[in-house]
């Protein structure tokens, strides 16, 4: 593993001139990369169009942590599928098969923490550079491009599984002629594989076999319909990929389709998978929350949730006047501003952070976080490795953002004691990690 060289002084990055890439119908904006964090982690802001999202894959180098901000994001985790709603946290350990797709009708947004950093190199290798406001036109990717992307991902430790999916670029496009669907093999395409399309028109159930030769990636499969369906119009036929062989798997978020037969020999294919088809991950209705320094820190994920790799907090910064109590950073901390304008006062420096700004604060700095706007502000705070939750539990006052403090905040002495206690716990954890890696 590369030597970590985290920043030695506070660092503020704004949303100007950030690099963004269109990947698989989703757009990843690089908020902070290896160059910014000294190799510790990378942070991305994801904007995903309907039906967008990566195919099933694994990471051999990094773990990923997602926090849903807007819309529902559906995840495949090995053979399980769930839909994550706003305010929920999804942990994707390295070497674990996963994928995500926006199965809704409007774009979604989530932030992605990647530990350790470096995955931005893979995004640059396969992505199309550009802003989130200018998506590339949907199209079935040519086999040569799929081959290129598979090889590029593998170079950075990302293995795209040998999966079969219905082509998402074909959804919601009305066509003329004999109904057909396109099946893609977008990941590993070594060896021959097969599957079937189960066809259910409400009366009959049939299966259409599909065979992919070694290296073959695209199959266009005609769907037979009876004369009554063809003449009636507005008839729906349910399709499902099934029975994969030869080591192929199904992309469980893109394995169902609905074929609608219209009038005048027209037809339309839509995704048969819907967000509410799967178990739903809801945010904790009563998360642990603490007031400290005039701000409220709500626990999203702790070391127990991330195998010690990350702690994450949703921070509420009320409209404030006057001086706020200083907080001493017991670990390297990073903030990502979601809403409102906030100011960090560190030593004799002031940093003003607007929405989508990233602020990195090295351990040991005393600071105040103040809302400089006329409405409340919101930010995400995280540290890696985890442990900051122990400090807040000791130094903060329990209570959520809906119940402002009515009692004095902790004294500097109690905060100091909390820092000492947190430091002792961190030292024990570091020694244990050192022993484990021997």
C-alpha positions as CSV (number, residue, x, y, z in Angstrom):
1,X,0.0,0.0,0.0
2,X,1.2,3.5,-0.8
3,X,2.5,5.7,1.9
4,X,-0.1,8.1,3.2
5,X,0.8,11.8,3.3
6,X,-2.3,13.6,4.6
7,X,-2.4,17.4,4.5
8,X,-0.6,19.1,7.4
9,X,-2.8,22.3,7.3
10,X,-6.5,23.1,6.7
11,X,-7.6,22.7,3.1
12,X,-10.7,24.2,1.4
13,X,-11.7,22.9,-2.0
14,X,-14.7,24.6,-3.8
15,X,-16.8,23.2,-6.6
16,X,-15.1,25.2,-9.3
17,X,-13.0,23.4,-12.0
18,X,-13.8,19.9,-10.6
19,X,-13.4,16.9,-12.9
20,X,-16.5,15.0,-13.7
21,X,-17.1,11.8,-15.7
22,X,-20.1,10.1,-17.2
23,X,-19.8,6.4,-16.6
24,X,-22.8,4.1,-16.9
25,X,-25.7,6.6,-17.1
26,X,-24.4,8.2,-13.9
27,X,-22.1,11.1,-13.4
28,X,-19.3,11.1,-10.8
29,X,-17.9,14.5,-9.7
30,X,-14.5,14.3,-8.0
31,X,-14.8,16.3,-4.7
32,X,-11.5,15.1,-3.2
33,X,-9.0,12.7,-4.7
34,X,-5.7,11.1,-3.7
35,X,-3.8,14.3,-4.5
36,X,-6.0,16.2,-2.0
37,X,-6.0,13.7,0.8
38,X,-2.5,12.2,0.6
39,X,-3.9,8.9,-0.5
40,X,-6.3,8.4,2.5
41,X,-9.6,8.5,0.6
42,X,-11.5,9.8,-2.4
43,X,-14.9,11.5,-2.3
44,X,-17.4,11.7,-5.1
45,X,-20.8,13.3,-5.7
46,X,-22.9,11.0,-7.9
47,X,-25.8,12.2,-10.1
48,X,-27.6,9.2,-11.6
49,X,-30.1,9.3,-14.4
50,X,-33.1,7.0,-14.5
51,X,-31.8,3.5,-15.5
52,X,-28.3,4.6,-14.9
53,X,-25.7,2.8,-12.7
54,X,-22.8,0.4,-13.0
55,X,-23.0,-3.3,-13.9
56,X,-22.1,-6.0,-11.2
57,X,-18.4,-5.7,-10.2
58,X,-16.0,-6.1,-7.4
59,X,-13.1,-3.9,-6.1
60,X,-9.9,-5.6,-5.0
61,X,-8.2,-2.4,-3.7
62,X,-10.9,-0.3,-2.0
63,X,-14.1,-0.3,0.0
64,X,-17.0,2.1,-0.9
65,X,-19.5,3.8,1.4
66,X,-22.6,5.5,0.0
67,X,-24.9,8.1,1.6
68,X,-28.1,8.7,-0.2
69,X,-29.1,12.4,-0.5
70,X,-32.0,12.5,-3.1
71,X,-34.1,9.8,-4.7
72,X,-34.1,6.0,-4.2
73,X,-31.0,4.0,-5.3
74,X,-31.4,0.2,-5.7
75,X,-28.4,-2.0,-4.9
76,X,-27.4,-5.5,-5.8
77,X,-25.2,-7.1,-3.2
78,X,-24.2,-10.6,-4.3
79,X,-27.6,-12.3,-4.7
80,X,-29.6,-9.8,-2.6
81,X,-31.3,-6.6,-3.8
82,X,-32.4,-3.6,-1.7
83,X,-33.5,0.0,-2.3
84,X,-31.8,2.7,-0.3
85,X,-33.8,5.8,0.5
86,X,-32.6,9.3,1.3
87,X,-30.7,9.5,4.6
88,X,-29.5,5.9,4.4
89,X,-25.9,4.5,4.4
90,X,-24.7,1.6,2.3
91,X,-21.4,-0.1,2.9
92,X,-19.8,-2.0,0.0
93,X,-16.7,-3.9,1.3
94,X,-13.9,-4.7,-1.1
95,X,-14.0,-8.1,-2.9
96,X,-17.8,-8.1,-2.6
97,X,-20.0,-8.2,-5.7
98,X,-22.3,-5.2,-6.1
99,X,-24.0,-2.9,-8.5
100,X,-26.5,0.0,-8.3
101,X,-29.2,1.4,-10.6
102,X,-31.6,4.2,-10.4
103,X,-34.9,2.4,-11.1
104,X,-37.0,5.5,-10.6
105,X,-38.2,8.2,-13.0
106,X,-36.1,11.1,-11.8
107,X,-32.4,11.6,-11.2
108,X,-30.9,10.6,-7.9
109,X,-27.9,11.9,-5.9
110,X,-25.6,10.2,-3.4
111,X,-22.1,10.8,-2.1
112,X,-19.5,8.0,-2.3
113,X,-16.6,7.7,0.0
114,X,-13.8,5.4,-1.3
115,X,-11.1,4.1,1.1
116,X,-8.2,4.2,0.2
117,X,-8.1,6.6,-2.6
118,X,-7.3,6.1,-6.3
119,X,-10.5,4.9,-8.0
120,X,-10.6,8.2,-9.8
121,X,-8.0,6.9,-12.1
122,X,-10.4,4.1,-13.3
123,X,-13.1,6.7,-13.8
124,X,-10.8,8.8,-16.0
125,X,-9.9,5.7,-18.0
126,X,-13.4,4.6,-18.9
127,X,-15.6,7.7,-18.4
128,X,-16.6,10.5,-20.7
129,X,-15.5,13.9,-19.3
130,X,-18.1,16.5,-19.0
131,X,-20.6,18.2,-16.6
132,X,-23.6,16.5,-15.2
133,X,-25.8,18.9,-17.2
134,X,-24.7,17.4,-20.5
135,X,-25.2,13.6,-20.5
136,X,-24.1,11.7,-23.6
137,X,-27.0,10.3,-25.7
138,X,-28.1,6.8,-24.7
139,X,-26.8,4.1,-27.0
140,X,-25.9,0.4,-27.0
141,X,-22.1,0.4,-26.4
142,X,-20.2,-1.3,-29.2
143,X,-18.4,-4.5,-28.3
144,X,-15.0,-2.9,-28.8
145,X,-15.8,-0.2,-26.2
146,X,-17.0,-2.9,-23.7
147,X,-13.8,-4.8,-24.3
148,X,-11.7,-1.7,-23.7
149,X,-13.6,-0.7,-20.5
150,X,-13.3,-4.2,-19.1
151,X,-9.6,-4.2,-19.6
152,X,-9.2,-0.7,-18.2
153,X,-11.2,-1.5,-15.0
154,X,-9.2,-4.6,-14.4
155,X,-6.0,-2.5,-14.6
156,X,-7.2,-0.7,-11.5
157,X,-8.4,-3.7,-9.6
158,X,-12.1,-3.6,-10.6
159,X,-13.4,-6.8,-12.0
160,X,-16.6,-6.5,-14.0
161,X,-18.4,-9.8,-13.5
162,X,-19.7,-12.0,-16.4
163,X,-23.2,-10.7,-16.2
164,X,-26.3,-10.6,-18.5
165,X,-28.7,-7.7,-18.5
166,X,-31.4,-6.1,-20.7
167,X,-29.9,-3.1,-22.5
168,X,-31.0,0.0,-20.5
169,X,-30.5,2.3,-23.4
170,X,-33.4,0.5,-25.2
171,X,-36.0,1.4,-22.5
172,X,-38.8,3.8,-23.2
173,X,-38.0,4.1,-26.9
174,X,-40.9,3.4,-29.2
175,X,-40.0,1.3,-32.3
176,X,-41.8,-0.1,-35.3
177,X,-41.7,-3.7,-36.6
178,X,-41.2,-7.1,-35.0
179,X,-40.8,-6.7,-31.3
180,X,-37.3,-7.5,-30.0
181,X,-35.1,-6.9,-26.9
182,X,-31.4,-6.5,-26.6
183,X,-29.4,-8.5,-24.1
184,X,-25.9,-7.3,-23.1
185,X,-22.9,-9.2,-21.7
186,X,-21.0,-6.0,-20.6
187,X,-18.4,-7.4,-18.2
188,X,-16.1,-10.4,-18.5
189,X,-16.9,-12.2,-21.8
190,X,-14.5,-15.1,-21.8
191,X,-15.9,-18.4,-22.7
192,X,-19.4,-19.4,-24.0
193,X,-22.4,-18.8,-21.8
194,X,-26.1,-19.1,-22.2
195,X,-29.4,-18.1,-20.6
196,X,-33.1,-17.8,-21.5
197,X,-35.8,-15.2,-21.7
198,X,-38.9,-16.2,-19.9
199,X,-42.0,-14.8,-21.8
200,X,-45.3,-14.4,-20.1
201,X,-48.1,-12.8,-22.1
202,X,-50.8,-13.5,-19.5
203,X,-51.9,-16.6,-21.2
204,X,-48.8,-18.5,-22.2
205,X,-45.4,-19.0,-20.6
206,X,-42.5,-19.8,-22.9
207,X,-38.7,-19.6,-22.8
208,X,-36.4,-18.4,-25.5
209,X,-32.8,-19.7,-25.3
210,X,-29.9,-17.3,-25.7
211,X,-26.3,-18.4,-26.5
212,X,-23.3,-16.2,-26.3
213,X,-20.1,-17.4,-27.9
214,X,-16.7,-16.7,-26.4
215,X,-16.2,-12.9,-26.6
216,X,-19.7,-12.2,-27.8
217,X,-21.4,-9.3,-26.1
218,X,-24.7,-8.4,-27.7
219,X,-27.8,-10.4,-28.7
220,X,-30.9,-9.0,-30.3
221,X,-33.7,-11.4,-29.6
222,X,-37.1,-11.3,-31.4
223,X,-40.1,-11.8,-29.1
224,X,-42.9,-13.8,-30.7
225,X,-46.4,-12.5,-30.1
226,X,-49.7,-14.1,-31.0
227,X,-52.1,-12.6,-33.6
228,X,-54.5,-11.4,-30.9
229,X,-51.8,-9.4,-29.1
230,X,-50.6,-7.9,-32.4
231,X,-54.0,-6.7,-33.4
232,X,-55.4,-5.6,-30.0
233,X,-52.6,-3.1,-29.3
234,X,-51.6,-1.9,-25.8
235,X,-50.9,-5.4,-24.7
236,X,-48.1,-6.0,-22.2
237,X,-45.8,-9.0,-22.1
238,X,-43.5,-9.7,-19.2
239,X,-39.9,-10.8,-19.9
240,X,-37.3,-12.1,-17.5
241,X,-33.7,-13.3,-17.9
242,X,-33.3,-16.7,-16.3
243,X,-31.2,-19.9,-16.2
244,X,-27.7,-18.5,-16.7
245,X,-25.0,-21.1,-17.4
246,X,-21.3,-21.2,-18.1
247,X,-20.4,-19.0,-15.0
248,X,-22.5,-16.1,-16.1
249,X,-24.7,-14.3,-13.5
250,X,-27.7,-12.0,-13.9
251,X,-27.7,-8.3,-13.2
252,X,-30.6,-8.4,-10.7
253,X,-31.5,-4.8,-11.3
254,X,-31.8,-5.2,-15.1
255,X,-33.1,-8.7,-15.5
256,X,-36.7,-8.0,-16.1
257,X,-38.5,-6.1,-18.9
258,X,-42.0,-5.2,-20.0
259,X,-42.8,-5.3,-23.7
260,X,-45.8,-3.1,-24.6
261,X,-47.4,-3.8,-28.0
262,X,-48.9,-0.6,-29.4
263,X,-51.0,0.2,-32.4
264,X,-49.6,0.3,-36.0
265,X,-46.9,-2.3,-35.4
266,X,-45.2,-0.2,-32.6
267,X,-43.7,-1.5,-29.4
268,X,-41.9,-0.2,-26.3
269,X,-39.7,-1.9,-23.8
270,X,-39.5,-0.7,-20.2
271,X,-37.6,-1.9,-17.1
272,X,-39.6,-4.5,-15.3
273,X,-37.6,-3.9,-12.0
274,X,-39.0,-1.2,-9.8
275,X,-37.6,0.3,-6.6
276,X,-40.5,-0.9,-4.5
277,X,-40.0,-4.5,-5.7
278,X,-37.3,-4.9,-3.1
279,X,-36.8,-4.5,0.6
280,X,-36.3,-0.9,1.5
281,X,-33.6,0.5,3.6
282,X,-34.9,3.4,5.7
283,X,-32.9,5.9,7.7
284,X,-32.8,5.4,11.5
285,X,-35.8,7.4,12.8
286,X,-34.0,8.0,16.1
287,X,-30.3,8.3,15.4
288,X,-27.8,9.2,18.1
289,X,-27.3,12.9,18.0
290,X,-25.1,15.3,20.0
291,X,-24.8,19.1,20.4
292,X,-21.3,20.4,20.5
293,X,-19.9,23.8,19.7
294,X,-23.4,25.1,18.9
295,X,-24.0,22.5,16.2
296,X,-25.8,19.2,16.1
297,X,-24.0,16.0,15.0
298,X,-26.2,13.1,14.0
299,X,-24.5,9.7,13.7
300,X,-24.9,8.0,10.3
301,X,-22.3,5.3,10.5
302,X,-19.7,4.3,13.1
303,X,-16.7,2.0,13.1
304,X,-19.0,-0.9,14.0
305,X,-20.8,-0.4,10.7
306,X,-17.7,0.0,8.5
307,X,-15.2,-2.5,10.1
308,X,-13.4,0.5,11.6
309,X,-12.7,2.3,8.3
310,X,-15.0,5.3,8.5
311,X,-17.3,7.3,10.8
312,X,-19.9,9.6,9.2
313,X,-22.1,12.3,10.7
314,X,-24.9,14.5,9.3
315,X,-24.3,17.9,10.7
316,X,-27.0,20.6,11.3
317,X,-25.6,24.1,11.7
318,X,-28.3,26.5,12.8
319,X,-28.3,30.2,12.0
320,X,-26.0,31.6,14.6
321,X,-24.9,34.9,16.0
322,X,-22.0,35.7,18.4
323,X,-19.0,33.5,19.2
324,X,-19.4,29.8,19.2
325,X,-17.5,27.4,21.5
326,X,-14.3,26.1,20.0
327,X,-13.9,22.3,19.3
328,X,-10.5,20.7,19.1
329,X,-10.3,18.1,16.3
330,X,-9.3,14.8,18.0
331,X,-8.6,13.2,14.6
332,X,-8.3,14.3,10.9
333,X,-11.7,15.5,9.9
334,X,-13.3,16.3,6.6
335,X,-16.5,18.2,5.9
336,X,-18.6,18.3,2.7
337,X,-21.1,21.1,2.7
338,X,-24.6,20.2,1.4
339,X,-26.7,23.3,2.0
340,X,-26.1,26.8,3.3
341,X,-22.9,28.8,3.8
342,X,-20.7,28.1,6.8
343,X,-17.4,29.5,8.1
344,X,-14.5,27.6,9.8
345,X,-12.4,29.7,12.1
346,X,-9.0,27.9,12.7
347,X,-6.3,29.7,14.6
348,X,-6.0,33.1,12.8
349,X,-7.5,31.8,9.6
350,X,-11.1,32.0,8.3
351,X,-12.5,29.7,5.6
352,X,-15.9,30.3,4.0
353,X,-17.5,27.2,2.6
354,X,-20.4,27.2,0.2
355,X,-22.5,24.2,-1.0
356,X,-20.4,21.4,-2.5
357,X,-17.3,22.8,-0.8
358,X,-14.9,20.3,0.9
359,X,-13.0,21.3,4.0
360,X,-10.2,19.1,5.5
361,X,-9.0,19.8,9.0
362,X,-5.9,17.9,10.4
363,X,-5.9,16.5,13.9
364,X,-5.1,18.9,16.8
365,X,-6.6,22.1,15.3
366,X,-9.1,24.0,17.4
367,X,-11.9,25.5,15.4
368,X,-15.4,26.9,15.3
369,X,-18.1,26.0,12.7
370,X,-20.5,28.9,12.2
371,X,-23.5,29.4,9.9
372,X,-22.9,32.6,7.9
373,X,-26.2,32.6,6.1
374,X,-29.8,33.5,7.0
375,X,-31.1,29.9,7.1
376,X,-29.8,26.7,8.6
377,X,-27.0,24.8,7.0
378,X,-26.1,21.2,6.6
379,X,-22.8,19.3,6.1
380,X,-21.4,15.8,6.2
381,X,-18.5,15.2,8.6
382,X,-16.4,12.0,8.4
383,X,-13.1,10.7,9.5
384,X,-11.1,7.6,8.6
385,X,-10.2,5.4,10.3
386,X,-13.3,5.6,12.5
387,X,-13.6,6.6,16.2
388,X,-14.9,10.1,16.2
389,X,-18.3,8.9,17.5
390,X,-16.6,8.1,20.8
391,X,-15.5,11.7,21.2
392,X,-19.0,13.1,20.5
393,X,-20.6,10.6,22.9
394,X,-18.2,11.8,25.6
395,X,-17.9,15.5,24.9
396,X,-21.4,16.3,23.4
397,X,-24.8,16.7,24.9
398,X,-27.4,14.1,23.6
399,X,-30.2,15.7,21.6
400,X,-31.4,16.1,18.1
401,X,-31.6,19.2,15.8
402,X,-35.4,19.6,16.6
403,X,-34.6,20.3,20.3
404,X,-32.3,23.2,20.7
405,X,-30.0,23.2,23.7
406,X,-31.5,24.7,26.9
407,X,-28.6,23.8,29.2
408,X,-24.9,24.9,29.1
409,X,-22.6,23.1,26.7
410,X,-19.6,21.0,28.1
411,X,-16.8,23.0,29.7
412,X,-13.4,23.1,28.1
413,X,-12.2,20.7,30.9
414,X,-14.8,18.1,30.0
415,X,-13.9,18.4,26.3
416,X,-10.2,17.9,27.2
417,X,-11.1,14.8,29.2
418,X,-13.1,13.5,26.3
419,X,-10.1,14.1,24.0
420,X,-7.8,12.1,26.4
421,X,-10.3,9.3,26.6
422,X,-10.8,9.2,22.8
423,X,-7.1,9.3,22.2
424,X,-6.6,6.3,24.5
425,X,-9.2,4.3,22.6
426,X,-7.6,5.3,19.3
427,X,-4.2,4.2,20.5
428,X,-5.5,0.8,21.5
429,X,-7.2,0.4,18.1
430,X,-4.0,1.4,16.3
431,X,-2.0,-1.2,18.3
432,X,-4.6,-3.9,17.6
433,X,-4.5,-3.1,13.8
434,X,-0.7,-3.3,13.9
435,X,-0.8,-6.7,15.6
436,X,-3.5,-8.0,13.1
437,X,-1.4,-6.9,10.1
438,X,1.8,-8.6,11.4
